[in-house]
Amino acid sequence: MFDVSRIRRDFPILSSRVNGKPLVYLDNAATTHKPRVVMDSVARFYKLQNSNVHRGSHTLSNAATTEFENARKIAASFIGSPDPAHVIWTKGATEAANLLAYSLGDLLIKPEDVILVSTMEHHANLVPWQQTALRKGATLVPVPLTDEQTLDISAYESLLKKHRPKIVALTHVSNALGVINPVEQCCHLAKQYHATTVIDGSQAIAHLSVDVKQLGCDFYFFSGHKCYAPGGVGVLWGKEDLLKAMPVWQCGGEMIKHVSFDHTEFNDLPFKFEAGTPPIASVLGLAAALEYLSTLDRQAVQAHESALRRFVVDSLQQYPAIKVYAPFAENVGIVSLSISGLHHQDAAFLLDEHGIAVRTGHHCAMPLMESLSIQGTLRASFALYNTREEAETFVAHIIDLLSSTMASNQLIKPNSDQTIEATLPAISFPDANQLVELDQRLAAEAQQNKLALLLSQADHPSLLPQSYHCDQNRISGCESDVWLVCQKLEVHGELFFNFAVNSNAKIMQGLSLWVLSFLQGKTASEIQCFDVTEALHSRGLHRFISPSRTNGLHAIVETIKAYTR
């Protein structure tokens, strides 16, 4: 029987508390935590073996090289590679995809060729191929999804037959939905049309037993940090004939045999694609993580993760206002959902107040979100160390969020016989003095109360009316929708600026009004001097707003500054 309590003792961070609550970490699809054996492996290298590999002529270098190459053997064995030389170390899955897009793309792609990808691809396995297609005069063609948000195999077969693509690049598991694609079947079908197959295994490697020979793919890659290893390291596996035929990608040390001013002779596999000093400690950490996984009953782990997901899905599907995407598909343990009337960004902040870590947004899968006609989802992703109690806690808080949202959204429906006035309603611009009071309150509040104060601003009386929620007023660069209008006032020959703003995310609404506390009723020169990063730090808001979340604030400030230029 799978003993999750024993497993949890291997991960020290799981005993942490967040906002005074026990950490419930459900962001494993973004990155997993590291067991002690991985951290010990990295520390041991730096304590006892720290040296560069391959080119040294002393004891430490020889020891480091031996461990480094043994790690390659471990990685090869873990994915069923017949030869460790077919395993290339990369900085991660993204670098592996870029290496293939440029090197394999240069080898195979010609004008008017087709590269086939799926609609659910992570940007890392889509944008590099898109750019290769643009560079080579080829075409990128997406495989659509079924109504159940799974890969449409019938459409896939039709596209193979119609386009006879040179390269097929597919994800083994969707990072946004957790759906397991039938990659063995996909590779078999692709081979019938002589396509070279590339599989992104980033979300699969920690959950599924992978055998590249059985899958029948030509290339397989994954990141270390999603399978309990350190960041900054990944694996690219490829078939020998293709790896040998592919041109070099990066040049420098280790990937050469001989260099003169007239000619360079490149190294054999795998070093041909490993220019420069590799991430040695991270490679050793990855080997330790793979060995750790190999000691476990992988089928029992998968069953445990699937059971947690099934419990969450079954519990939440009882509520019509909660939509779970791909609820019935074969899945590694990811729940991607939306709550009617509650922006996913707001939901994540509120869950974090209770120590629950989830991911929200488009999950680097914008085309997938567009196909689903949504901007993003709230994603909870389970790992081998998550418990039934944590799943129950997550469900309970999602239901609480739904209840509070429904209670606060009791809006009066307009009479269907009412005619809509052609003229736009007047805008009530927020008062500058009231906005300054908001900033003063925010500065005075204890850290744990700042979020609640920002969220409460969603009921501000001066919100921009719905009639102004149009593309002309929409700010690009925000994860949530934000609309802004500007009013110019001339007083004694000097221009002053007022702004009205609204967002479909409460947290962004509150932050937008807070930004206006510095800018409302100010001159162009005053507005141009405003530094939003400095303001965030001065109020302690940077502690719970991640750098990526501040992109929306920067977009708002830049839009405001553009109005005043």
C-alpha positions as CSV (number, residue, x, y, z in Angstrom):
1,M,0.0,0.0,0.0
2,F,1.3,3.5,-0.9
3,D,2.3,5.3,2.3
4,V,2.1,9.0,1.7
5,S,2.9,9.9,5.2
6,R,6.3,8.2,4.9
7,I,6.9,9.9,1.5
8,R,6.1,13.3,3.0
9,R,9.0,12.9,5.6
10,D,11.4,13.0,2.6
11,F,10.3,16.6,1.7
12,P,11.2,19.1,4.4
13,I,9.3,22.1,2.9
14,L,6.0,20.3,3.3
15,S,6.1,21.1,7.0
16,S,6.0,24.8,6.2
17,R,3.3,27.2,7.2
18,V,2.0,29.9,4.8
19,N,0.0,32.8,6.3
20,G,-0.2,30.9,9.5
21,K,-1.7,27.8,7.9
22,P,-0.2,24.5,6.9
23,L,1.1,24.6,3.4
24,V,-1.1,22.8,0.9
25,Y,1.1,22.7,-2.2
26,L,-0.9,22.1,-5.4
27,D,1.3,23.7,-8.0
28,N,3.3,20.7,-8.9
29,A,2.7,21.0,-12.6
30,A,4.8,24.2,-12.4
31,T,7.5,22.7,-10.3
32,T,7.8,20.0,-7.7
33,H,9.5,20.0,-4.3
34,K,12.8,18.2,-3.8
35,P,13.4,15.3,-1.5
36,R,16.3,15.2,0.9
37,V,18.3,12.8,-1.3
38,V,18.3,15.4,-4.1
39,M,19.4,18.3,-1.9
40,D,22.0,16.1,-0.3
41,S,23.4,15.1,-3.7
42,V,23.7,18.7,-4.7
43,A,25.3,19.7,-1.4
44,R,27.7,16.7,-1.5
45,F,29.0,17.8,-4.9
46,Y,29.8,21.3,-3.8
47,K,31.3,20.1,-0.5
48,L,33.4,17.2,-1.8
49,Q,33.7,17.2,-5.6
50,N,33.3,20.7,-6.9
51,S,35.2,20.8,-10.2
52,N,34.6,21.0,-13.9
53,V,34.0,17.8,-15.8
54,H,35.8,16.1,-18.7
55,R,38.7,18.4,-19.2
56,G,40.4,18.3,-15.9
57,S,43.5,16.3,-15.1
58,H,43.2,16.1,-11.3
59,T,41.4,13.9,-8.8
60,L,38.4,16.2,-8.2
61,S,37.7,16.6,-11.9
62,N,38.0,12.9,-12.5
63,A,35.6,12.1,-9.6
64,A,33.1,14.8,-10.8
65,T,33.3,13.4,-14.4
66,T,32.6,9.9,-13.2
67,E,29.5,11.0,-11.3
68,F,28.4,13.2,-14.1
69,E,28.5,10.4,-16.7
70,N,27.0,7.9,-14.3
71,A,24.1,10.3,-14.1
72,R,23.7,10.1,-17.8
73,K,23.4,6.3,-17.5
74,I,20.7,6.7,-14.8
75,A,18.7,9.1,-17.0
76,A,19.0,6.8,-20.0
77,S,17.9,3.8,-18.0
78,F,15.0,5.7,-16.6
79,I,13.5,6.3,-20.0
80,G,14.5,3.1,-21.6
81,S,17.3,4.5,-23.8
82,P,19.5,1.8,-25.3
83,D,22.6,4.0,-25.2
84,P,23.5,6.8,-22.7
85,A,25.2,8.7,-25.6
86,H,21.7,9.4,-26.9
87,V,20.9,11.4,-23.8
88,I,21.7,15.1,-24.1
89,W,21.8,17.4,-21.1
90,T,20.0,20.7,-21.5
91,K,19.0,23.6,-19.3
92,G,15.4,22.3,-19.4
93,A,12.6,21.3,-21.7
94,T,12.5,24.7,-23.3
95,E,16.1,24.6,-24.4
96,A,15.6,21.0,-25.7
97,A,12.6,22.1,-27.8
98,N,14.6,25.1,-29.1
99,L,17.6,22.9,-29.9
100,L,15.3,20.6,-31.9
101,A,13.4,23.4,-33.6
102,Y,16.6,24.9,-34.9
103,S,18.9,21.9,-35.5
104,L,16.3,19.3,-36.5
105,G,14.4,22.1,-38.3
106,D,17.4,23.0,-40.4
107,L,18.0,19.3,-41.2
108,L,14.5,18.4,-42.3
109,I,12.3,21.5,-43.0
110,K,12.1,23.0,-46.5
111,P,9.8,25.6,-48.0
112,E,6.1,24.5,-48.1
113,D,6.7,21.7,-45.6
114,V,4.3,21.2,-42.7
115,I,5.0,20.9,-39.0
116,L,2.1,19.4,-37.0
117,V,1.5,20.3,-33.4
118,S,-1.5,19.9,-31.0
119,T,-3.8,22.7,-29.8
120,M,-2.8,21.9,-26.2
121,E,0.9,22.4,-26.6
122,H,2.9,24.4,-24.0
123,H,4.3,27.5,-25.7
124,A,7.8,25.9,-25.4
125,N,6.8,23.1,-27.8
126,L,4.9,25.5,-30.1
127,V,6.6,28.8,-30.5
128,P,10.0,27.3,-31.5
129,W,8.4,25.3,-34.2
130,Q,6.3,28.3,-35.3
131,Q,9.5,30.4,-35.6
132,T,11.2,27.6,-37.6
133,A,8.2,27.4,-39.9
134,L,8.5,31.2,-40.5
135,R,12.2,31.0,-41.0
136,K,12.0,28.1,-43.4
137,G,8.9,29.1,-45.3
138,A,7.0,26.1,-43.9
139,T,3.5,25.9,-42.3
140,L,2.5,25.1,-38.7
141,V,-0.7,23.2,-38.5
142,P,-2.6,22.5,-35.2
143,V,-4.4,19.3,-34.4
144,P,-7.8,20.3,-32.9
145,L,-9.4,18.9,-29.7
146,T,-12.6,17.0,-29.2
147,D,-15.5,18.5,-27.2
148,E,-14.1,16.6,-24.2
149,Q,-10.8,18.5,-24.5
150,T,-8.8,15.5,-25.7
151,L,-6.7,15.2,-28.8
152,D,-8.9,14.6,-31.8
153,I,-7.3,11.4,-33.2
154,S,-9.6,11.3,-36.2
155,A,-8.6,14.8,-37.1
156,Y,-5.0,14.0,-36.5
157,E,-5.1,11.1,-38.9
158,S,-6.8,13.3,-41.5
159,L,-4.1,16.0,-41.1
160,L,-1.4,13.4,-41.4
161,K,-2.9,12.1,-44.6
162,K,-3.5,15.6,-46.0
163,H,-0.3,17.3,-45.2
164,R,2.3,14.5,-44.8
165,P,4.2,16.6,-42.2
166,K,7.9,16.4,-41.9
167,I,7.8,16.8,-38.1
168,V,5.0,16.0,-35.6
169,A,5.5,17.7,-32.1
170,L,3.1,16.6,-29.4
171,T,3.0,16.8,-25.6
172,H,2.7,13.5,-23.8
173,V,0.6,15.2,-21.1
174,S,-1.1,18.6,-21.3
175,N,0.4,20.9,-18.7
176,A,-2.9,23.0,-18.5
177,L,-5.4,20.1,-18.4
178,G,-3.4,17.0,-17.3
179,V,-4.8,15.0,-20.2
180,I,-2.7,12.0,-21.2
181,N,-2.3,11.9,-25.0
182,P,-2.0,8.5,-26.7
183,V,1.5,9.2,-27.9
184,E,2.3,5.7,-28.8
185,Q,-0.6,5.6,-31.2
186,C,0.2,9.0,-32.5
187,C,3.8,8.1,-33.2
188,H,2.8,4.9,-35.0
189,L,0.4,6.8,-37.2
190,A,3.0,9.5,-37.9
191,K,5.5,6.9,-39.0
192,Q,3.1,5.7,-41.7
193,Y,3.6,9.1,-43.3
194,H,7.4,9.2,-42.6
195,A,7.1,12.0,-40.1
196,T,9.7,12.6,-37.4
197,T,8.1,12.6,-34.0
198,V,9.0,14.9,-31.1
199,I,7.4,14.3,-27.7
200,D,7.4,16.8,-24.8
201,G,7.4,14.7,-21.7
202,S,7.7,17.5,-19.2
203,Q,4.4,16.8,-17.4
204,A,4.6,13.0,-17.9
205,I,7.9,12.1,-16.5
206,A,7.0,12.5,-12.8
207,H,3.8,10.5,-13.1
208,L,4.1,7.9,-15.9
209,S,6.6,5.2,-16.6
210,V,8.3,6.2,-19.9
211,D,9.9,3.8,-22.3
212,V,11.0,5.7,-25.5
213,K,11.4,2.5,-27.4
214,Q,7.9,1.4,-26.7
215,L,6.5,4.9,-27.5
216,G,8.2,4.7,-30.9
217,C,9.1,8.4,-30.9
218,D,12.2,9.9,-32.5
219,F,12.8,12.5,-29.7
220,Y,11.7,12.8,-26.1
221,F,12.5,15.6,-23.7
222,F,11.7,16.8,-20.2
223,S,12.7,19.1,-17.4
224,G,14.3,18.1,-14.1
225,H,12.4,20.6,-11.9
226,K,9.0,19.0,-12.6
227,C,10.2,15.6,-11.5
228,Y,11.6,16.4,-8.0
229,A,15.1,17.5,-9.4
230,P,16.8,20.9,-9.3
231,G,16.0,23.6,-11.8
232,G,18.2,24.5,-14.7
233,V,18.6,20.9,-16.1
234,G,16.7,18.8,-18.6
235,V,17.0,15.8,-20.8
236,L,16.8,15.5,-24.5
237,W,16.8,11.9,-25.9
238,G,17.0,11.2,-29.6
239,K,17.6,8.5,-32.1
240,E,21.3,8.1,-33.0
241,D,21.0,8.5,-36.8
242,L,19.0,11.8,-36.4
243,L,21.3,13.2,-33.7
244,K,24.4,12.5,-35.8
245,A,22.8,14.1,-38.9
246,M,21.6,17.2,-37.1
247,P,23.8,20.3,-37.4
248,V,25.4,21.7,-34.2
249,W,23.3,24.3,-32.4
250,Q,25.6,26.0,-29.9
251,C,29.3,26.3,-30.3
252,G,32.1,26.4,-27.7
253,G,34.0,24.1,-25.4
254,E,33.3,20.4,-25.1
255,M,31.4,20.1,-28.4
256,I,34.6,20.2,-30.5
257,K,37.3,17.7,-31.3
258,H,39.7,20.0,-33.1
259,V,39.6,23.7,-34.0
260,S,41.7,25.7,-36.4
261,F,41.1,29.1,-38.1
262,D,40.2,27.2,-41.2
263,H,38.0,24.4,-39.9
264,T,36.3,22.9,-36.8
265,E,35.8,19.2,-36.2
266,F,32.8,18.6,-33.9
267,N,32.7,16.1,-31.1
268,D,30.9,12.8,-31.0
269,L,27.5,12.2,-29.3
270,P,26.4,13.3,-26.8
271,F,29.0,16.1,-26.5
272,K,28.2,17.5,-29.9
273,F,25.2,19.3,-28.4
274,E,26.7,20.1,-25.0
275,A,28.6,23.3,-25.5
276,G,30.2,24.9,-22.5
277,T,30.2,23.9,-18.8
278,P,27.1,22.0,-18.0
279,P,24.9,22.4,-14.9
280,I,26.9,19.7,-13.1
281,A,25.3,19.9,-9.6
282,S,21.8,20.0,-11.1
283,V,22.6,16.9,-13.3
284,L,23.6,15.0,-10.2
285,G,20.5,16.2,-8.5
286,L,18.4,15.0,-11.4
287,A,20.0,11.5,-11.2
288,A,19.2,11.4,-7.5
289,A,15.6,12.3,-8.2
290,L,15.2,9.7,-10.9
291,E,16.8,7.0,-8.6
292,Y,14.4,8.2,-5.9
293,L,11.4,7.7,-8.2
294,S,12.8,4.3,-9.3
295,T,12.6,3.0,-5.7
296,L,8.8,3.7,-5.6
297,D,6.0,1.6,-6.9
298,R,5.2,3.9,-9.9
299,Q,1.8,2.3,-10.5
300,A,0.8,2.9,-6.9
301,V,2.0,6.5,-7.1
302,Q,0.0,7.0,-10.3
303,A,-3.1,5.4,-8.7
304,H,-2.7,7.7,-5.6
305,E,-2.5,10.9,-7.7
306,S,-5.4,9.8,-9.9
307,A,-7.5,9.1,-6.8
308,L,-6.9,12.5,-5.4
309,R,-7.9,14.1,-8.7
310,R,-11.0,11.9,-9.0
311,F,-12.1,12.9,-5.5
312,V,-11.8,16.7,-6.3
313,V,-13.5,16.4,-9.7
314,D,-16.4,14.3,-8.4
315,S,-16.8,16.7,-5.4
316,L,-16.8,19.9,-7.5
317,Q,-18.8,18.7,-10.5
318,Q,-21.9,18.7,-8.2
319,Y,-21.9,22.5,-8.5
320,P,-23.1,23.9,-11.9
321,A,-21.2,27.1,-11.3
322,I,-17.9,25.2,-11.2
323,K,-16.6,24.0,-14.6
324,V,-13.9,21.3,-14.6
325,Y,-12.1,21.0,-17.9
326,A,-11.5,17.5,-19.4
327,P,-13.2,15.9,-16.3
328,F,-13.4,12.4,-17.7
329,A,-10.1,12.1,-19.7
330,E,-7.3,10.0,-18.6
331,N,-5.2,12.3,-16.4
332,V,-2.0,12.5,-14.4
333,G,-3.6,14.4,-11.5
334,I,-4.3,17.9,-12.7
335,V,-7.6,19.7,-12.1
336,S,-8.2,22.7,-14.3
337,L,-11.4,24.7,-13.4
338,S,-13.2,28.0,-13.4
339,I,-15.8,29.4,-11.0
340,S,-18.6,31.4,-12.4
341,G,-18.5,35.0,-11.3
342,L,-15.0,34.7,-9.7
343,H,-11.9,35.5,-11.7
344,H,-9.3,32.8,-11.3
345,Q,-6.7,35.3,-10.2
346,D,-8.8,36.4,-7.3
347,A,-9.5,32.8,-6.4
348,A,-5.7,32.0,-6.2
349,F,-5.1,35.0,-3.9
350,L,-7.9,34.0,-1.6
351,L,-6.7,30.4,-1.5
352,D,-3.2,31.5,-0.7
353,E,-4.5,33.3,2.3
354,H,-5.3,29.8,3.6
355,G,-1.9,28.3,2.7
356,I,-3.2,26.7,-0.6
357,A,-0.8,27.1,-3.5
358,V,-2.3,26.8,-7.0
359,R,-1.6,28.2,-10.4
360,T,-3.8,30.4,-12.5
361,G,-3.8,31.9,-15.9
362,H,-3.2,30.5,-19.4
363,H,-0.5,28.2,-18.2
364,C,1.7,29.0,-21.2
365,A,-1.0,27.5,-23.4
366,M,-2.8,30.5,-25.0
367,P,-4.0,28.7,-28.1
368,L,-5.6,26.0,-25.9
369,M,-7.4,28.7,-23.8
370,E,-8.6,30.4,-27.0
371,S,-10.0,27.1,-28.3
372,L,-11.9,26.8,-25.0
373,S,-13.1,30.5,-25.3
374,I,-11.6,31.4,-21.9
375,Q,-8.7,33.5,-20.7
376,G,-7.4,31.0,-18.2
377,T,-8.2,28.5,-15.4
378,L,-7.4,27.8,-11.9
379,R,-5.1,24.7,-11.8
380,A,-4.5,22.4,-8.9
381,S,-1.9,19.7,-9.7
382,F,-1.2,16.8,-7.4
383,A,2.1,15.0,-6.7
384,L,3.0,11.8,-4.9
385,Y,3.3,13.7,-1.5
386,N,-0.2,15.2,-1.5
387,T,-2.8,13.7,0.8
388,R,-6.5,13.1,0.8
389,E,-6.8,15.7,3.6
390,E,-5.2,18.3,1.4
391,A,-7.6,17.5,-1.4
392,E,-10.5,17.8,1.0
393,T,-9.1,21.2,2.2
394,F,-8.9,22.4,-1.4
395,V,-12.4,21.3,-2.2
396,A,-13.8,22.9,1.0
397,H,-12.2,26.3,0.2
398,I,-13.3,26.2,-3.4
399,I,-16.9,25.6,-2.3
400,D,-16.5,28.5,0.2
401,L,-15.3,30.7,-2.5
402,L,-18.3,29.7,-4.7
403,S,-20.7,30.4,-1.8
404,S,-19.3,33.8,-1.1
405,T,-19.2,34.7,-4.8
406,M,-22.8,33.8,-5.2
407,A,-23.8,35.8,-2.2
408,S,-22.0,38.9,-3.4
409,N,-23.3,38.6,-7.0
410,Q,-27.0,38.9,-6.3
411,L,-27.4,41.5,-9.1
412,I,-30.9,42.7,-10.2
413,K,-31.5,41.5,-13.8
414,P,-32.6,44.3,-16.1
415,N,-36.2,44.2,-17.4
416,S,-36.2,42.6,-20.8
417,D,-38.6,45.3,-22.0
418,Q,-36.2,48.0,-21.1
419,T,-34.7,49.9,-24.0
420,I,-30.9,50.5,-23.9
421,E,-30.0,54.1,-24.2
422,A,-27.9,55.0,-27.2
423,T,-25.7,57.5,-25.2
424,L,-23.0,56.3,-22.9
425,P,-23.5,57.0,-19.2
426,A,-21.5,59.7,-17.5
427,I,-18.2,58.5,-15.8
428,S,-17.8,59.2,-12.2
429,F,-14.0,59.6,-11.9
430,P,-12.6,58.4,-8.5
431,D,-11.8,61.2,-6.2
432,A,-8.1,61.9,-5.7
433,N,-8.4,62.5,-2.0
434,Q,-10.3,59.2,-1.5
435,L,-7.6,57.4,-3.4
436,V,-4.9,58.8,-1.3
437,E,-6.8,57.6,1.8
438,L,-6.8,54.1,0.2
439,D,-3.0,54.2,-0.1
440,Q,-2.6,55.5,3.5
441,R,-4.8,52.7,4.8
442,L,-2.9,50.2,2.8
443,A,0.4,51.5,4.3
444,A,-1.0,51.3,7.8
445,E,-2.6,47.8,7.5
446,A,-0.8,44.7,8.8
447,Q,0.5,42.5,6.0
448,Q,-2.2,39.9,6.5
449,N,-4.9,42.5,6.0
450,K,-3.6,44.2,2.8
451,L,-5.1,41.7,0.4
452,A,-8.6,42.0,2.0
453,L,-8.4,45.8,1.7
454,L,-7.5,45.6,-2.0
455,L,-10.3,43.1,-2.7
456,S,-12.8,45.3,-1.0
457,Q,-12.2,48.0,-3.6
458,A,-14.2,45.9,-6.1
459,D,-17.3,47.7,-4.7
460,H,-15.8,51.1,-5.2
461,P,-18.6,53.6,-6.2
462,S,-16.6,55.0,-9.1
463,L,-16.1,51.9,-11.2
464,L,-16.0,52.4,-14.9
465,P,-19.5,51.6,-16.3
466,Q,-20.0,48.4,-18.3
467,S,-20.7,50.5,-21.4
468,Y,-17.0,51.4,-21.5
469,H,-15.8,47.8,-21.4
470,C,-14.7,47.7,-25.0
471,D,-11.6,46.9,-27.0
472,Q,-10.8,50.6,-27.4
473,N,-10.4,50.9,-23.6
474,R,-8.9,47.5,-22.9
475,I,-5.3,47.4,-21.6
476,S,-3.2,44.7,-23.3
477,G,-0.6,42.9,-21.1
478,C,-2.9,42.2,-18.2
479,E,-3.9,38.6,-17.4
480,S,-7.3,39.8,-16.4
481,D,-9.4,42.3,-18.4
482,V,-8.7,45.9,-17.4
483,W,-10.4,48.9,-19.0
484,L,-9.2,52.5,-18.6
485,V,-10.4,55.9,-19.8
486,C,-8.7,59.3,-19.4
487,Q,-10.0,62.8,-18.7
488,K,-7.9,65.9,-19.4
489,L,-8.5,69.0,-17.4
490,E,-6.9,72.4,-18.1
491,V,-6.5,74.6,-15.1
492,H,-4.7,78.0,-15.5
493,G,-3.1,76.8,-18.7
494,E,-1.7,73.5,-17.2
495,L,-3.0,70.1,-18.0
496,F,-4.1,67.6,-15.3
497,F,-5.2,64.0,-15.8
498,N,-8.0,61.9,-14.2
499,F,-8.6,58.2,-14.9
500,A,-11.4,55.8,-14.4
501,V,-10.7,52.0,-14.3
502,N,-12.4,48.7,-14.0
503,S,-11.4,45.0,-14.1
504,N,-13.1,41.7,-14.0
505,A,-10.6,40.6,-11.3
506,K,-11.1,42.0,-7.9
507,I,-7.4,42.0,-7.0
508,M,-6.6,43.9,-10.2
509,Q,-9.4,46.4,-9.5
510,G,-8.0,47.1,-6.1
511,L,-4.5,47.4,-7.4
512,S,-5.6,49.7,-10.2
513,L,-7.3,52.1,-7.8
514,W,-4.2,52.0,-5.6
515,V,-2.0,52.9,-8.5
516,L,-4.4,55.9,-9.2
517,S,-3.8,57.1,-5.7
518,F,-0.4,58.2,-7.0
519,L,-1.5,59.5,-10.4
520,Q,-5.1,60.9,-10.1
521,G,-5.3,64.6,-10.8
522,K,-1.6,64.9,-11.5
523,T,0.4,66.6,-14.3
524,A,2.1,64.8,-17.1
525,S,5.5,65.3,-15.6
526,E,4.4,64.0,-12.2
527,I,2.9,60.9,-13.8
528,Q,5.9,60.2,-15.9
529,C,8.1,60.1,-12.8
530,F,6.0,57.4,-11.1
531,D,7.8,54.1,-10.4
532,V,5.3,51.3,-9.7
533,T,8.0,48.8,-8.6
534,E,9.2,51.2,-5.9
535,A,5.6,51.8,-4.8
536,L,4.9,48.1,-4.5
537,H,7.9,47.6,-2.3
538,S,7.2,50.7,-0.2
539,R,3.7,49.2,0.7
540,G,4.9,45.6,1.1
541,L,2.7,44.5,-1.7
542,H,5.6,42.7,-3.5
543,R,5.5,40.0,-0.9
544,F,2.3,38.5,-2.2
545,I,2.2,39.7,-5.7
546,S,4.7,37.8,-7.9
547,P,6.8,39.5,-10.5
548,S,4.7,37.9,-13.3
549,R,1.6,39.3,-11.7
550,T,3.0,42.8,-11.7
551,N,3.1,42.7,-15.5
552,G,-0.5,43.9,-15.5
553,L,0.3,46.8,-13.2
554,H,3.2,47.8,-15.4
555,A,0.9,47.7,-18.4
556,I,-1.7,49.9,-16.6
557,V,1.0,52.5,-15.7
558,E,2.5,52.5,-19.2
559,T,-1.0,53.1,-20.6
560,I,-1.6,55.9,-18.3
561,K,1.8,57.4,-19.1
562,A,1.1,57.1,-22.8
563,Y,-2.1,59.2,-22.3
564,T,0.0,62.0,-20.9
565,R,2.7,62.1,-23.6
